[in-house]
């Protein structure tokens, strides 16, 4: 029978999970020391770091969900069967008494369930804490940064309000969303679903299918070897492919310009919004080969540029 359990950072060892030693800042929060003596209330606190490890079982599937309000999320991969989570609290000004309690709490909220594999959701501060409102829009001077190292073939979901998300070298499914902040992917394999409302989206090496979306952000994509769908509101879409690319691009734009080094297979007026629809093909596809990958671009007011580049597929 699947079991579900809640773990707190301060009792992780007792529940059987190995725990990395907290930094000196976490043991003696500088935010509290800053409030002692002369100069209280004007000293900027030093960062506080919490770390922990999750040991996955021998066989998957493995799933991890990270929830954050404001900060940076950096994701990478290694060969060990252990997920590493490092949380860094940063403040740009002195903290009030309620905020100091968060910096001193040392608790990382984790919901984990065993369902024939491993699944976990992590967040800071704890969901049951009386202080989560501190990280709302009312306290823009507090940020929470995440560094996540994933075992092979771990599916990851990240949801946050403000800040960048960067994923490098992962090989599991990615589902990434930040309401305001850029998203960067490099050397990634596996299915990707990534989007934001404001912020650029950059892909440099993707071996898998992807769905990318942004209301007001630019897209730069190169080295994409799977099917790609891009949904843009006002941002420019730039796609770089190799000169012998065996792919096909179907596009729709309401008012954006189209510039392409590819062969035009078809183009026409869109009957509803008076925009343009069309199909562009790589040199190998236009010579009679079936497309190895398909790209679909839909933009309202952004332009579309497709350039051939001999280095497009290089890491």
C-alpha positions in Angstrom: 0.0 0.0 0.0 1.4 3.5 -0.9 2.4 5.5 2.1 2.4 9.2 2.5 4.4 11.1 5.0 5.5 14.6 5.9 9.1 15.4 6.7 10.6 18.5 8.3 14.3 19.4 7.8 15.0 19.4 11.5 13.9 15.7 11.9 15.0 14.3 8.6 17.8 12.2 10.0 15.4 10.5 12.5 13.2 9.6 9.6 16.0 7.9 7.7 17.0 10.5 5.1 20.6 11.7 5.1 21.1 15.4 5.8 23.8 17.7 4.8 25.3 19.8 7.5 23.7 23.3 7.5 26.0 26.3 6.8 27.3 28.5 9.6 24.8 31.1 8.6 21.9 28.7 9.2 23.3 27.8 12.6 23.5 31.4 13.7 21.2 33.5 11.5 23.0 36.8 10.7 19.5 38.4 10.5 19.2 37.9 14.3 22.8 39.0 15.0 22.2 42.2 12.9 19.5 43.3 15.4 21.8 43.4 18.4 23.6 46.5 19.5 24.2 49.7 17.6 23.2 49.6 13.9 20.2 47.3 14.5 17.7 47.4 11.7 20.2 48.7 9.0 22.5 45.7 8.5 21.7 43.6 5.4 21.5 39.9 6.5 23.8 37.4 5.0 22.3 34.5 3.1 21.1 31.5 5.0 21.4 28.0 3.4 19.5 24.8 4.0 20.4 21.5 2.3 19.0 18.0 2.2 19.2 14.9 0.1 16.4 12.5 -1.0 17.5 8.9 -1.7 15.4 7.5 -4.5 14.5 3.8 -4.5 16.4 1.5 -6.9 13.7 1.8 -9.6 11.5 4.7 -10.8 9.6 6.5 -11.9 10.9 9.5 -10.1 9.0 12.8 -9.8 9.9 16.1 -8.0 7.9 19.2 -7.7 9.4 22.5 -6.5 7.1 25.4 -5.4 8.6 28.9 -5.0 7.5 32.5 -4.8 10.4 34.6 -5.6 14.0 33.7 -6.5 16.1 31.6 -8.8 15.7 27.9 -9.6 18.8 26.2 -11.1 18.5 22.6 -12.2 21.2 20.1 -13.2 21.7 16.3 -13.3 24.2 13.8 -12.0 24.5 10.0 -12.1 23.8 9.3 -8.5 20.5 7.9 -7.3 20.1 10.9 -4.9 18.3 14.2 -5.4 20.0 17.2 -3.8 18.0 20.2 -2.7 19.8 23.4 -1.6 17.7 26.4 -0.5 19.3 29.8 0.0 17.4 32.6 1.6 18.5 36.1 0.6 17.3 39.5 1.9 18.2 42.9 0.5 17.4 44.8 3.7 17.1 44.2 7.5 14.3 41.9 8.6 11.5 42.6 11.0 10.7 40.2 13.8 8.3 38.0 11.8 10.8 37.7 8.9 13.6 36.8 11.3 11.7 33.8 12.5 11.6 32.4 9.0 15.3 32.8 8.6 15.8 31.1 11.9 13.3 28.3 11.4 15.5 26.0 9.4 12.5 24.1 8.1 12.1 22.8 4.5 8.7 21.5 3.8 8.6 18.1 2.0 5.6 15.9 1.1 6.8 12.5 -0.2 4.9 9.4 -1.3 6.1 6.0 -2.4 4.1 4.7 -5.2 6.3 2.0 -6.8 8.8 4.8 -7.4 9.3 8.1 -5.7 7.4 11.4 -5.7 8.0 14.5 -3.7 6.9 18.1 -3.4 9.2 20.6 -1.7 8.5 24.2 -0.7 9.9 26.9 1.6 8.7 28.1 4.0 6.6 25.2 5.2 3.0 25.1 3.9 1.7 24.8 7.5 3.9 27.6 8.7 2.2 30.8 9.9 4.7 32.8 7.9 4.2 32.0 4.2 2.7 35.4 3.5 6.2 37.0 4.2 7.2 35.8 0.7 4.3 37.4 -1.0 4.4 40.6 -3.0 4.3 42.5 0.2 8.0 41.6 0.9 9.9 42.0 -2.3 13.2 42.2 -0.4 13.1 38.5 0.4 14.1 35.9 -2.2 14.5 32.1 -2.0 17.0 30.5 -4.4 16.9 26.8 -5.3 19.7 24.6 -6.5 18.3 21.2 -7.6 20.5 18.2 -8.7 18.4 15.4 -10.2 19.2 11.7 -10.6 18.8 10.3 -14.1 15.3 10.2 -15.7 13.7 12.3 -13.0 10.6 14.2 -14.0 10.6 17.8 -12.6 7.9 20.4 -12.2 8.7 23.9 -11.1 6.1 26.6 -10.3 7.1 30.0 -9.1 5.9 33.6 -9.3 9.0 35.7 -10.0 12.5 34.7 -11.0 14.5 32.8 -13.6 14.5 29.0 -14.2 17.6 27.4 -15.6 17.9 23.7 -16.5 21.1 22.1 -17.8 21.8 18.5 -18.9 18.6 17.0 -17.5 17.0 13.9 -19.2 13.6 13.6 -17.6 10.3 15.4 -18.4 10.3 19.1 -17.5 7.3 21.2 -16.7 8.4 24.7 -15.9 6.5 27.9 -15.1 7.5 31.3 -13.8 5.0 34.1 -14.0 7.7 36.7 -14.4 11.2 35.7 -15.3 13.3 34.1 -18.1 13.6 30.4 -18.8 16.9 28.9 -20.1 17.4 25.3 -21.3 20.7 23.8 -22.4 21.7 20.3 -23.3 18.3 18.9 -22.3 16.7 15.7 -23.4 13.1 14.6 -22.8 9.7 16.2 -23.1 9.6 19.9 -22.1 6.6 22.1 -21.3 7.9 25.6 -20.3 6.2 29.0 -20.1 5.9 32.4 -18.5 3.9 35.6 -18.8 6.9 37.9 -19.0 10.4 36.9 -19.8 12.6 35.5 -22.5 12.8 31.8 -23.3 16.1 30.4 -24.6 16.8 26.9 -25.8 20.4 25.8 -26.7 20.3 22.0 -27.4 17.1 20.0 -26.9 16.8 16.3 -27.8 13.0 15.9 -27.4 9.7 17.5 -28.0 8.9 20.9 -26.5 6.0 23.3 -26.0 7.2 26.8 -25.2 4.9 29.8 -24.5 5.2 33.4 -23.3 2.8 36.4 -23.4 5.5 39.1 -23.5 8.9 37.4 -24.0 11.3 36.6 -26.9 12.3 33.1 -28.0 15.7 32.0 -29.1 15.9 28.3 -30.1 18.8 26.4 -31.6 19.8 22.7 -31.7 16.2 21.5 -31.3 16.0 17.9 -32.6 12.4 17.1 -31.7 9.0 18.6 -32.5 8.6 22.1 -31.3 5.6 24.3 -30.6 6.0 28.0 -29.8 3.1 30.2 -28.7 4.0 33.9 -28.5 2.0 37.0 -27.8 4.3 40.0 -28.6 7.8 38.5 -28.5 10.1 37.9 -31.4 10.8 34.2 -32.3 14.2 33.3 -33.6 15.0 29.7 -34.7 18.5 28.6 -35.8 18.8 25.3 -37.8 21.6 23.5 -39.6 21.8 24.1 -43.4 20.8 20.4 -44.0 17.9 20.5 -41.5 15.3 17.9 -42.3 12.3 19.7 -40.8 9.2 21.7 -41.5 7.9 24.9 -40.0 4.2 25.8 -39.9 3.6 29.4 -38.8 0.7 31.8 -38.1 1.3 35.4 -37.4 -1.3 38.2 -37.1 1.0 41.2 -37.6 4.6 40.1 -37.2 7.1 39.9 -40.0 8.5 36.6 -41.4 12.2 36.3 -42.4 13.5 32.9 -43.3 16.4 31.1 -45.0 14.2 28.1 -45.6 12.2 27.2 -48.7 8.6 28.4 -48.8 6.2 25.6 -49.4 3.0 27.4 -48.9 1.7 30.8 -47.7 -1.8 32.4 -47.5 -3.9 34.9 -45.7 -5.5 33.8 -42.5 -9.3 34.1 -43.0 -10.2 35.3 -39.5 -7.6 37.8 -38.3 -6.1 38.8 -41.7 -2.7 37.5 -40.6 -0.6 35.0 -42.5 -0.2 31.3 -42.4 2.4 29.3 -44.2 4.8 26.3 -44.3 8.6 26.5 -44.6 10.9 23.6 -45.3 14.5 22.7 -44.8 16.7 21.9 -47.8 16.5 18.2 -47.3 12.7 18.2 -46.7 12.0 20.3 -49.8 13.9 17.8 -51.9 11.4 15.1 -51.2 12.4 13.7 -47.7 9.7 13.4 -45.0 10.2 15.9 -42.2 12.3 14.5 -39.3 10.8 17.1 -37.0 8.0 19.7 -37.2 7.9 23.2 -35.7 4.7 25.1 -35.2 4.9 28.9 -34.4 1.9 31.0 -33.5 2.5 34.7 -32.7 0.1 37.6 -32.4 2.4 40.6 -32.8 5.9 39.1 -32.7 8.1 38.6 -35.8 9.6 35.2 -36.9 13.2 34.7 -38.0 14.6 31.4 -39.2 18.3 31.3 -40.0 20.5 28.5 -41.2 23.7 28.1 -39.1 26.3 25.3 -39.5 26.9 25.5 -35.7 23.2 25.3 -34.8 23.4 21.6 -33.7 26.7 21.9 -31.8 26.6 21.9 -28.0 
